[in-house]
Each structure stands twice: as structure tokens, then as C-alpha cells.
């Protein structure tokens, strides 16, 4: 049996992609780049990694064609090599993990579902509510991520500022919160905290990257 045919060539290349995904730091870096293009310095700060370590992980992701670079003036920025495909790949990885890996299922139950057991709002449902102007969309990501891109008309209150900016949120109709993606704790914690204070709040089914990858409209600052 031949081991150098077209199928084997494809499998070898796919194995390289899978290997590039095989590190927690690289998955986190992909999540940060899913919010928008970032420099090595910015990614290093976000992921709390050294500059050298961040650069090494980015080069592995780039060799696997999961990220690209672009020059803006004197800056080199890293971005996902195809938002829809890479975000979809990460989402599929999460689904397989939740179904087949006991530890992932335990964390999802003990941490995430404990903070918000209600069914999240689907993207299609939110699109309809936005059209009818029946909802306030709350983005709890940091301000710089919001500036790179966000859902139309979203109100940006970073999670750390919620306590002092509660008056900006309405109590007479529903609030839908979102953040970086399905495992971003910010929206779960925001929902838990605000629900205790009497707000009608639910969570979007995933986050900004999935919304953008689905081809839905987004806005940016500036």
C-alpha cells in the first residue's frame, strides 16, 4: 500500500494543523486574534506570556496557515487566516471536547452552567430583536477589543466597570451580554452579577468572533 499518495499528503498537512492547535497558549492566542488583528506586544500582554514565548507560538500558528501577518505603518500585526474557518475549527474542537472529555464537561457544568443555567439567546433570535429594537446588547470586553469590532449598537461596559456604571443599563427590558467566545467567563460573570441585582439579562450563545464569522453585521470605532 502506498504511503505517499494524495490522501496521505492531505492527512500529513492536516496533522500539522492539529499539532499547531495542540497547546493551550496557542488556543488562547487564537481567541485574542479572533477579536481583531494584534501585534506581538499586545498579544503577549493579553495572554500574560513573555514576548519570546508569544513570538514562538505565533510562528507555529503561522507555519500551519492558521494566522497571517499584515503591516500597518511600522507595526506588524497578526490576524486569523480566515475568520470563519479558524473560528469554526475552534468551535468544533470545543464541541468534541465537551462531548468526549470528562474534565471539560465537569468544568462546563461546575463553572459555566452554575453561573447561568438559562438557555442562551441564539444569533438568529438576537438579529430579530435588534431589528425590532427590543433589546440592549451589552459588550463586556475591554474597550480596545470593542473598538476593533462589535455587534451593531452594542453598549460597551467592560466587566470591571459594571459596578459603577449600572445606571447605564435599563431595567425595563432585556439585556443580552456577550464577550470573546463560548468559554469567555466575562459574560457568564456579568449575567450572574446583574441577575442578582434584578436585571433581565441573558447571554448570547457564543461571542463576537462567532457572530462575525457567521457573516452578520459588525461595527468598529473610528
C-alpha positions, -999 to +999 in steps of 0.1 A: +000+000+000+013+034-009+021+058+019+028+088-004-005+092-022-027+123-023-048+112+007-016+107+028-003+141+018-035+158+029-035+139+062+001+149+069-008+185+063-039+182+085-018+167+112+004+198+111-026+220+117-038+197+145-003+198+161-003+236+159-036+236+179-022+213+205-012+239+231-034+259+255-014+291+249-019+289+211-056+284+215-058+314+238-038+335+213-062+325+185-091+336+207-074+370+212-068+374+174-104+365+168-113+398+183-091+416+157-055+420+144-029+424+172+008+430+175+031+405+193+034+430+221-004+433+225-008+395+224+020+390+249+003+413+273-032+398+268-021+362+272+004+371+300+033+355+282+068+367+275+075+383+242+098+355+231+073+328+240+044+346+223+065+350+191+074+313+191+037+303+194+027+327+167+053+313+143+040+278+148+005+290+141+017+309+110+035+278+096+002+259+100-015+287+080-038+295+109-027+331+112-013+357+087+006+389+092-001+424+079+019+456+081+003+488+093+029+515+091+058+503+112+037+477+130+034+440+122+000+426+132-012+391+134-047+380+124-066+349+118-061+334+083-098+332+076-121+342+104-150+318+095-128+288+091-105+292+121-133+302+144-154+273+131-125+250+138-121+261+173-158+258+179-158+223+166-129+214+188-149+227+218-179+207+209-159+175+206-142+182+239-174+189+257-189+157+245-159+133+248-136+147+275-150+143+311-129+171+326-142+197+301-177+186+308-171+189+345-158+225+342-187+235+319-211+222+345-194+233+377-183+268+365-203+280+335-237+264+340-236+272+377-234+309+368-260+308+341-283+278+337-307+296+313-307+288+276-286+314+258-300+336+231-293+324+196-278+346+169-310+344+148-331+354+178-308+384+186-309+395+149-347+397+151-347+415+185-322+441+171-344+446+141-374+453+164-352+474+189-365+453+218-331+446+235-300+462+248-268+444+237-240+446+263-204+440+253-183+433+284-149+430+267-121+456+272-125+489+254-097+482+229-114+449+218-147+467+214-130+493+192-117+467+168-152+454+162-186+448+180-222+439+174-243+468+160-254+493+186-238+474+214-231+492+247-195+486+259-192+483+297-160+463+305-167+438+332-145+456+357-166+488+353-201+472+357-204+482+394-200+519+388-220+520+355-251+502+364-273+532+357-265+529+320-284+496+318-321+495+315-343+475+339-375+478+318-364+454+290-340+426+284-302+429+282-282+404+261-245+401+271-216+387+251-178+387+252-149+369+234-164+335+227-181+304+243-156+300+271-151+336+280-160+340+316-168+377+314-203+373+301-211+345+325-200+365+355-218+396+342-250+377+338-247+362+373-240+396+389-266+416+371-293+390+375-288+391+413-295+429+410-328+424+393-318+429+357-335+410+329-303+396+313-294+367+292-263+356+274-256+353+237-249+317+226-212+324+219-193+357+212-182+384+189-159+361+167-187+337+160-211+365+152-186+380+127-177+346+113-214+340+105-213+370+082-236+391+104-231+429+105-205+444+128-193+479+137-159+494+147-148+525+164-130+551+142 
